[in-house]
Amino acid sequence: MLTQNVKAPKFKNKPQIVRAKMVDNNTAEPKTKSPFGAYDIRGVYGETITEAFAYSLGIALSTHLGKGKLIAVGHDSRLSSPSLTQALISGIEAAGNRVEGLGLASTPRVYWHGSQKQFAGSVAITASHLPAKHNGFKICREQGIPISSEDGLKEIQNSMERNQKQDLTLATKKHEQAFESHGLAEYLDLLRAFLKLEKPLKIVIDIGGSPVGEEISALLIDDLLTVELMDSAPDGNFSRRSPNPMDEGALDDLCNRVRESQADFGVAFDGDGDRIVFINETGKTVSPDLVTALLAMRVLQKTPGAKIMYDLRSSRAVPEFIITHGGLALKCRVGHSFIKADMRRKNAALAGELSSHYYWAELAYTDNAVKTLIEIINLLSQQKQSLAQLVAPLDVYPNSGEINFACKDVRNTLEALHKNFADAQFDFTDGITAEFSNWWFNARGSHTEPLLRLCIGAQNQELLIEKKMALKELIEETNSNIHS
């Protein structure tokens, strides 16, 4: 039972695609930060992200994938997304490829759609969890495999820069939204088949103005399920809360609603629907690494001995829990392109990331927040315990969360940490992970900013505070010596 209907979005006053003026590199224009990142493309709309940029990207992507191919394209609810989509499609088609347009769609649906056999790739037009003024592109090749900076994105960037001086005219041709081969209905049928309810549950779901509302309203229809929706209509301005559910205050309304309605739990999606945050029945946020453990329980019920990958920043409780329940726990580095590649190589059934991304082998090794929600629903409907009660035995190791340090020389700082803690067991999967008998830490460089990111875990709060202070002093002293 749904307490709020979700209507298809209507965009008014779409930005018009016009003749693009390309800037000559020899002029004295101020330099702006490149929108190309390690995993995707993001920037401020009207500055680094424009219709001209989208059109040029379409041409470069088509060239990269080869002509005569079919590419899936969908977009989030941002006000700039429809015009950027039209420009991208024009570029793709101008370069000799065809497009199947999904219109408004969550990023996981674009991923799944593009993973089907006839597609050479896919593009989700979105800036994910960034504020409304931003936009960007998440790009995959065949089978939903991400195109990252280490696997094609730099080549696409170079191609666009070579063509920068071209006088590009963006076509104003309209493109029909196509669902003929593997559209919304097929996607919903696939997800619906995963839902296996055994007892009544009540859930509060904060859609957050993302494209997930249409999917949820069609999926979670069951006599045993009561669903209360918040912000179910697409909202390109993200008027009520930040598109990043991790931001301070973003979950306050949801937490209050869960307590007031006496729901079994609540969830919040991010701006493009690929991340999901869980709230227990008391209104407390469930740590994403502990959600990974709960999902592992569900996976191992169906597939005993399955390989489960966990973010190397996770609590020690996660691998301990996976092993206790008969699974093989595999540590993985941070970043969706790395995780998806590792899952394929190692044949893992599930992976969980501390950023609230959860990856499923059943869905072409892509991250899918709705599938994650369904599996938590299934798990709770089997259990006599509440979500808080299920999590309590896992929540035993205090954790610092991610602490960021400004750091211009990450490599030397990591070397200093390595030398200072010579008695540790080290892992260099991503940065440096040091394991001790009663505490641990991971330090790694950011892929997008001059930052060192630090996570610490310990057996008790006092030890955590002690080690946190010691590491902070060492990192700051090392950086001071490097810069002096």
C-alpha positions as CSV (number, residue, x, y, z in Angstrom):
1,M,0.0,0.0,0.0
2,L,1.4,3.4,-1.1
3,T,0.4,6.5,0.7
4,Q,1.5,8.8,-2.1
5,N,1.1,8.5,-5.9
6,V,4.0,9.2,-8.2
7,K,3.3,10.9,-11.4
8,A,5.6,11.1,-14.5
9,P,7.6,14.3,-14.5
10,K,6.8,17.2,-16.8
11,F,9.7,19.6,-17.5
12,K,8.6,23.1,-18.5
13,N,10.7,25.8,-20.1
14,K,13.6,23.4,-21.1
15,P,16.8,25.2,-21.9
16,Q,17.2,25.6,-25.6
17,I,20.1,24.1,-27.5
18,V,21.8,26.8,-29.4
19,R,24.8,27.3,-31.7
20,A,27.9,26.7,-29.5
21,K,30.8,29.1,-29.3
22,M,34.0,27.2,-28.7
23,V,36.8,29.0,-26.8
24,D,40.2,29.3,-28.5
25,N,42.9,27.9,-26.3
26,N,45.1,30.9,-27.1
27,T,42.8,33.5,-25.6
28,A,43.3,34.7,-22.0
29,E,40.3,32.9,-20.6
30,P,40.8,31.9,-16.9
31,K,41.4,28.2,-16.4
32,T,38.7,26.2,-14.7
33,K,38.9,22.8,-13.1
34,S,38.4,20.0,-15.6
35,P,35.1,18.2,-15.2
36,F,36.8,14.9,-15.9
37,G,37.3,12.8,-12.8
38,A,38.6,9.3,-11.9
39,Y,35.2,7.7,-12.4
40,D,32.9,10.1,-14.2
41,I,32.4,13.7,-15.5
42,R,31.0,16.4,-13.2
43,G,30.9,20.2,-13.1
44,V,28.7,23.3,-12.8
45,Y,26.1,23.5,-15.5
46,G,26.6,26.6,-17.7
47,E,30.4,26.7,-16.8
48,T,32.3,23.4,-17.5
49,I,29.1,21.4,-18.3
50,T,27.2,22.9,-21.3
51,E,25.2,21.6,-24.2
52,A,28.3,22.2,-26.4
53,F,30.3,20.0,-24.1
54,A,27.6,17.3,-24.2
55,Y,27.5,17.4,-28.0
56,S,31.3,17.1,-28.2
57,L,31.2,14.3,-25.7
58,G,28.7,12.4,-27.8
59,I,31.0,12.6,-30.8
60,A,34.0,11.5,-28.8
61,L,32.2,8.6,-27.1
62,S,30.9,7.4,-30.4
63,T,34.4,7.5,-31.9
64,H,35.7,5.6,-28.8
65,L,33.1,2.9,-29.0
66,G,33.1,2.6,-32.8
67,K,30.4,3.4,-35.4
68,G,27.2,1.6,-36.0
69,K,26.6,0.8,-32.3
70,L,23.5,1.2,-30.0
71,I,24.0,3.3,-26.9
72,A,21.5,3.7,-24.0
73,V,21.0,7.2,-22.6
74,G,19.0,8.3,-19.5
75,H,19.0,11.3,-17.2
76,D,18.2,12.4,-13.7
77,S,15.7,15.0,-12.6
78,R,18.0,18.1,-12.7
79,L,16.5,21.0,-14.7
80,S,19.5,21.0,-17.0
81,S,19.4,17.3,-17.7
82,P,16.9,17.2,-20.6
83,S,18.8,19.7,-22.8
84,L,22.1,18.1,-22.0
85,T,20.6,14.8,-23.0
86,Q,19.3,16.1,-26.3
87,A,22.8,17.6,-27.1
88,L,24.6,14.3,-26.2
89,I,22.2,12.3,-28.3
90,S,22.8,14.7,-31.2
91,G,26.5,14.2,-30.9
92,I,26.3,10.4,-30.7
93,E,24.0,10.3,-33.8
94,A,26.2,12.8,-35.7
95,A,29.1,10.4,-35.2
96,G,27.3,7.5,-36.7
97,N,25.7,5.7,-33.7
98,R,22.2,5.1,-32.6
99,V,20.6,5.9,-29.3
100,E,17.8,4.3,-27.2
101,G,16.6,7.1,-24.9
102,L,15.3,6.2,-21.5
103,G,14.2,9.7,-20.5
104,L,14.0,10.2,-16.8
105,A,15.7,7.2,-15.2
106,S,17.8,6.3,-12.2
107,T,21.4,5.6,-12.8
108,P,21.1,1.9,-11.8
109,R,18.4,1.5,-14.5
110,V,20.7,3.1,-17.1
111,Y,23.5,0.8,-16.0
112,W,21.2,-2.3,-16.3
113,H,19.7,-1.2,-19.6
114,G,23.1,-0.7,-21.1
115,S,24.4,-4.1,-19.9
116,Q,22.0,-5.9,-22.2
117,K,23.6,-7.7,-25.2
118,Q,22.7,-5.3,-28.0
119,F,24.2,-2.2,-26.4
120,A,27.8,-1.0,-26.9
121,G,27.5,1.4,-23.9
122,S,25.4,3.7,-21.8
123,V,25.4,7.2,-20.4
124,A,23.6,8.5,-17.4
125,I,23.3,12.3,-17.4
126,T,23.6,13.2,-13.7
127,A,25.8,14.8,-11.1
128,S,24.8,12.1,-8.6
129,H,24.7,13.6,-5.0
130,L,26.1,17.0,-5.9
131,P,24.0,20.2,-5.5
132,A,21.4,21.1,-8.2
133,K,23.6,23.6,-10.1
134,H,25.9,20.7,-11.0
135,N,25.5,18.1,-13.8
136,G,27.6,15.4,-15.5
137,F,27.9,12.0,-17.1
138,K,28.4,8.4,-15.9
139,I,29.6,6.4,-18.8
140,C,29.8,2.6,-19.4
141,R,30.9,0.4,-22.3
142,E,29.3,-3.0,-23.1
143,Q,27.9,-5.2,-20.2
144,G,27.7,-2.2,-17.9
145,I,31.5,-1.9,-17.5
146,P,32.4,1.6,-16.3
147,I,34.6,3.8,-18.5
148,S,37.0,5.3,-16.0
149,S,40.2,7.4,-16.2
150,E,42.2,4.2,-16.3
151,D,40.1,2.6,-19.0
152,G,39.1,5.0,-21.7
153,L,37.9,8.3,-20.1
154,K,41.2,10.0,-20.7
155,E,41.1,9.0,-24.3
156,I,37.6,10.5,-24.6
157,Q,38.9,13.7,-22.9
158,N,41.8,13.9,-25.3
159,S,39.6,13.4,-28.3
160,M,37.3,16.3,-27.1
161,E,40.3,18.6,-26.6
162,R,41.6,17.9,-30.1
163,N,38.2,18.8,-31.5
164,Q,37.8,21.9,-29.2
165,K,38.3,24.5,-31.9
166,Q,35.6,23.0,-34.2
167,D,32.6,25.2,-34.8
168,L,29.9,22.8,-33.4
169,T,26.3,23.3,-34.3
170,L,24.0,21.4,-32.0
171,A,21.0,19.9,-33.7
172,T,17.6,20.7,-32.2
173,K,16.1,17.5,-33.5
174,K,13.7,15.8,-30.9
175,H,14.5,12.3,-29.9
176,E,11.7,9.9,-28.9
177,Q,12.0,8.0,-25.6
178,A,12.3,4.4,-26.6
179,F,11.4,1.4,-24.4
180,E,11.0,-1.2,-27.2
181,S,13.7,-3.7,-26.3
182,H,14.6,-3.5,-22.6
183,G,12.8,-0.6,-21.1
184,L,11.1,0.3,-17.8
185,A,8.6,-2.6,-17.8
186,E,11.4,-5.3,-18.2
187,Y,13.5,-3.6,-15.5
188,L,10.6,-3.5,-13.0
189,D,9.7,-7.2,-13.8
190,L,13.3,-8.2,-13.1
191,L,13.4,-6.4,-9.7
192,R,9.8,-7.5,-8.7
193,A,10.9,-11.1,-9.0
194,F,13.4,-10.5,-6.1
195,L,10.7,-9.4,-3.6
196,K,9.8,-12.3,-1.3
197,L,7.7,-11.1,1.7
198,E,6.8,-13.3,4.6
199,K,5.3,-10.9,7.1
200,P,3.9,-7.3,7.2
201,L,6.3,-4.4,7.1
202,K,6.0,-0.7,7.2
203,I,8.6,1.5,5.5
204,V,9.2,5.2,5.1
205,I,11.1,6.0,1.8
206,D,12.6,9.4,1.2
207,I,12.9,9.6,-2.6
208,G,14.6,13.0,-2.3
209,G,13.3,14.3,-5.7
210,S,15.4,11.6,-7.5
211,P,14.1,9.5,-10.5
212,V,13.5,6.5,-8.2
213,G,10.0,7.5,-7.3
214,E,8.4,5.9,-10.4
215,E,10.3,2.7,-9.9
216,I,9.3,2.4,-6.2
217,S,5.7,3.2,-6.8
218,A,5.4,0.4,-9.3
219,L,7.5,-2.1,-7.4
220,L,6.6,-2.1,-3.8
221,I,2.9,-3.1,-4.1
222,D,2.1,-5.9,-1.8
223,D,-0.7,-6.6,0.7
224,L,2.0,-7.2,3.4
225,L,3.8,-3.9,2.7
226,T,2.9,-0.4,3.8
227,V,5.0,2.2,2.1
228,E,5.0,5.9,2.9
229,L,6.8,8.1,0.4
230,M,8.5,11.4,0.9
231,D,9.5,13.7,-2.1
232,S,8.4,11.2,-4.6
233,A,7.9,13.6,-7.5
234,P,11.1,14.5,-9.5
235,D,12.5,17.8,-8.1
236,G,15.4,19.2,-10.1
237,N,16.0,21.8,-7.5
238,F,16.2,19.3,-4.6
239,S,14.0,21.8,-2.7
240,R,13.6,20.0,0.7
241,R,16.9,18.4,1.3
242,S,20.3,17.9,-0.2
243,P,20.7,15.2,-2.9
244,N,23.4,13.8,-0.7
245,P,21.7,11.9,2.1
246,M,25.0,11.9,4.0
247,D,25.0,15.7,4.4
248,E,24.3,17.1,7.8
249,G,20.6,17.4,8.5
250,A,19.6,15.7,5.3
251,L,18.0,12.7,7.1
252,D,16.3,14.7,10.0
253,D,12.8,14.7,8.4
254,L,13.1,11.0,7.6
255,C,14.2,10.0,11.1
256,N,11.4,11.9,12.6
257,R,8.8,10.4,10.2
258,V,10.1,6.9,10.9
259,R,9.6,7.4,14.7
260,E,6.2,9.2,14.3
261,S,4.8,6.5,12.0
262,Q,6.3,3.6,14.0
263,A,7.7,2.2,10.8
264,D,10.0,-0.8,10.8
265,F,12.7,1.2,9.1
266,G,13.3,4.1,6.7
267,V,15.6,4.7,3.7
268,A,16.8,7.7,1.7
269,F,18.1,7.8,-1.9
270,D,20.6,10.2,-3.3
271,G,20.1,12.4,-6.4
272,D,20.4,9.8,-9.1
273,G,19.2,6.8,-7.1
274,D,22.4,4.7,-6.9
275,R,23.0,5.2,-3.2
276,I,20.7,4.2,-0.3
277,V,21.0,5.0,3.4
278,F,19.1,3.0,6.0
279,I,17.4,4.3,9.2
280,N,16.4,1.8,11.9
281,E,13.1,1.9,13.8
282,T,14.5,4.2,16.5
283,G,15.5,6.8,13.9
284,K,19.2,6.0,14.0
285,T,21.3,5.7,10.8
286,V,22.7,2.2,10.2
287,S,26.4,2.3,9.2
288,P,26.7,1.3,5.5
289,D,29.4,-1.3,6.2
290,L,27.0,-3.0,8.6
291,V,24.4,-3.0,5.9
292,T,26.9,-4.9,3.8
293,A,27.0,-7.6,6.5
294,L,23.2,-7.9,6.6
295,L,23.1,-8.2,2.8
296,A,25.7,-10.9,3.0
297,M,23.4,-12.8,5.4
298,R,20.7,-12.7,2.8
299,V,23.1,-13.7,-0.1
300,L,24.6,-16.6,1.9
301,Q,21.1,-17.9,2.6
302,K,20.6,-18.4,-1.1
303,T,24.2,-19.2,-2.1
304,P,26.3,-20.8,0.7
305,G,30.0,-20.1,0.4
306,A,29.5,-17.1,-1.8
307,K,32.3,-14.5,-2.1
308,I,31.4,-11.2,-0.5
309,M,33.5,-8.1,-1.1
310,Y,33.7,-5.4,1.6
311,D,35.2,-1.9,1.5
312,L,38.6,-1.9,3.2
313,R,37.5,0.9,5.4
314,S,34.8,-1.3,6.9
315,S,34.5,-2.4,10.6
316,R,36.3,-5.7,11.4
317,A,32.8,-6.9,12.3
318,V,32.0,-7.2,8.6
319,P,34.5,-9.9,7.5
320,E,34.0,-11.6,10.8
321,F,30.3,-11.8,10.2
322,I,30.7,-13.0,6.6
323,I,33.1,-15.8,7.7
324,T,30.8,-16.8,10.6
325,H,27.9,-17.2,8.1
326,G,29.9,-19.4,5.8
327,G,31.0,-16.8,3.2
328,L,34.4,-15.9,1.8
329,A,35.2,-12.3,2.8
330,L,37.3,-10.4,0.3
331,K,38.7,-6.9,0.9
332,C,38.2,-4.4,-2.0
333,R,39.5,-0.9,-2.7
334,V,37.4,2.3,-2.9
335,G,35.7,3.3,-6.2
336,H,33.0,1.8,-8.3
337,S,35.1,1.0,-11.4
338,F,37.6,-0.9,-9.3
339,I,35.0,-2.8,-7.3
340,K,33.0,-3.8,-10.4
341,A,36.2,-5.1,-12.1
342,D,37.2,-7.0,-9.0
343,M,33.8,-8.6,-8.7
344,R,34.0,-9.9,-12.2
345,R,37.5,-11.2,-11.8
346,K,36.8,-12.9,-8.5
347,N,33.2,-14.0,-9.2
348,A,31.8,-12.2,-6.2
349,A,28.1,-12.2,-5.5
350,L,27.9,-8.9,-3.6
351,A,30.1,-5.9,-2.7
352,G,29.4,-3.1,-0.3
353,E,31.0,0.3,-0.1
354,L,31.1,2.7,2.8
355,S,29.6,5.4,0.6
356,S,26.3,3.4,0.6
357,H,26.8,1.8,-2.8
358,Y,25.9,-1.9,-3.0
359,Y,26.9,-4.0,-6.0
360,W,25.1,-7.1,-7.3
361,A,26.4,-9.9,-9.6
362,E,22.8,-10.6,-10.5
363,L,22.5,-7.1,-12.1
364,A,25.7,-7.2,-14.3
365,Y,27.9,-6.3,-11.3
366,T,26.4,-2.9,-11.0
367,D,25.3,-0.9,-8.0
368,N,21.6,-0.9,-7.5
369,A,19.9,0.8,-4.5
370,V,16.4,-0.5,-5.2
371,K,17.7,-4.1,-5.3
372,T,19.4,-3.4,-2.0
373,L,16.2,-2.2,-0.5
374,I,14.3,-5.3,-1.7
375,E,16.9,-7.6,-0.1
376,I,16.7,-5.8,3.3
377,I,12.9,-6.0,3.1
378,N,13.2,-9.8,2.4
379,L,15.6,-10.3,5.3
380,L,13.5,-8.4,7.8
381,S,10.3,-10.2,6.7
382,Q,12.1,-13.5,7.7
383,Q,13.3,-12.3,11.1
384,K,11.6,-11.9,14.4
385,Q,14.2,-9.2,15.3
386,S,13.9,-5.6,14.3
387,L,16.6,-3.8,12.2
388,A,18.2,-2.3,15.3
389,Q,18.3,-5.7,17.0
390,L,19.9,-7.3,13.9
391,V,22.6,-4.6,13.7
392,A,23.4,-4.5,17.4
393,P,25.8,-7.6,17.5
394,L,27.7,-6.0,14.6
395,D,28.1,-2.6,16.1
396,V,30.8,-3.6,18.4
397,Y,33.9,-1.7,17.1
398,P,34.0,2.1,17.5
399,N,35.0,3.8,14.2
400,S,36.2,7.3,13.4
401,G,34.5,7.6,10.1
402,E,36.4,9.2,7.3
403,I,38.7,12.1,8.4
404,N,40.2,14.3,5.7
405,F,43.6,16.1,5.8
406,A,44.8,18.7,3.3
407,C,47.9,17.0,1.9
408,K,49.9,18.0,-1.2
409,D,52.3,15.0,-0.9
410,V,50.2,11.9,-0.1
411,R,53.0,9.5,-1.1
412,N,55.5,10.8,1.4
413,T,52.9,10.9,4.1
414,L,51.9,7.3,3.5
415,E,55.6,6.3,3.6
416,A,55.9,8.1,7.0
417,L,52.9,6.1,8.3
418,H,54.4,2.9,7.0
419,K,57.8,3.5,8.8
420,N,56.2,4.7,12.0
421,F,54.0,1.6,12.4
422,A,56.6,-1.1,11.4
423,D,55.0,-3.7,13.8
424,A,51.7,-3.7,11.9
425,Q,50.4,-6.2,9.3
426,F,50.1,-4.1,6.1
427,D,47.9,-4.2,3.1
428,F,48.4,-1.9,0.1
429,T,45.2,-2.6,-1.8
430,D,44.3,1.1,-1.6
431,G,46.7,3.4,0.2
432,I,47.9,1.8,3.3
433,T,46.0,-0.4,5.8
434,A,47.7,-1.2,9.0
435,E,46.3,-4.0,11.2
436,F,47.1,-4.5,14.9
437,S,45.6,-6.9,17.5
438,N,43.2,-4.3,19.0
439,W,42.9,-1.5,16.4
440,W,43.5,-0.7,12.7
441,F,43.6,2.2,10.3
442,N,43.5,2.9,6.5
443,A,45.0,6.0,4.9
444,R,44.7,6.7,1.2
445,G,44.9,9.6,-1.2
446,S,41.7,11.1,-2.7
447,H,41.3,10.5,-6.4
448,T,39.7,14.0,-6.9
449,E,41.3,16.3,-4.3
450,P,44.7,17.0,-2.6
451,L,43.5,15.2,0.5
452,L,44.6,12.3,2.6
453,R,41.6,10.3,3.8
454,L,41.9,8.4,7.2
455,C,39.7,5.8,8.8
456,I,40.4,4.3,12.2
457,G,38.8,1.4,14.1
458,A,39.4,0.0,17.6
459,Q,38.1,-2.4,20.2
460,N,36.9,0.4,22.5
461,Q,36.3,4.1,22.4
462,E,39.2,5.1,24.6
463,L,41.7,3.3,22.4
464,L,40.1,4.9,19.3
465,I,40.5,8.4,20.7
466,E,44.1,7.7,21.7
467,K,45.0,6.4,18.2
468,K,43.1,9.1,16.5
469,M,45.1,11.8,18.3
470,A,48.4,10.0,17.6
471,L,47.7,9.6,13.9
472,K,46.5,13.2,13.5
473,E,49.7,14.5,15.1
474,L,51.9,12.3,12.9
475,I,50.1,13.3,9.7
476,E,50.1,17.0,10.5
477,E,53.8,16.9,11.6
478,T,54.8,15.0,8.4
479,N,53.0,17.5,6.2
480,S,54.5,20.4,8.0
481,N,58.0,19.0,7.5
482,I,57.3,18.3,3.8
483,H,56.1,21.9,3.2
484,S,58.8,23.6,5.2
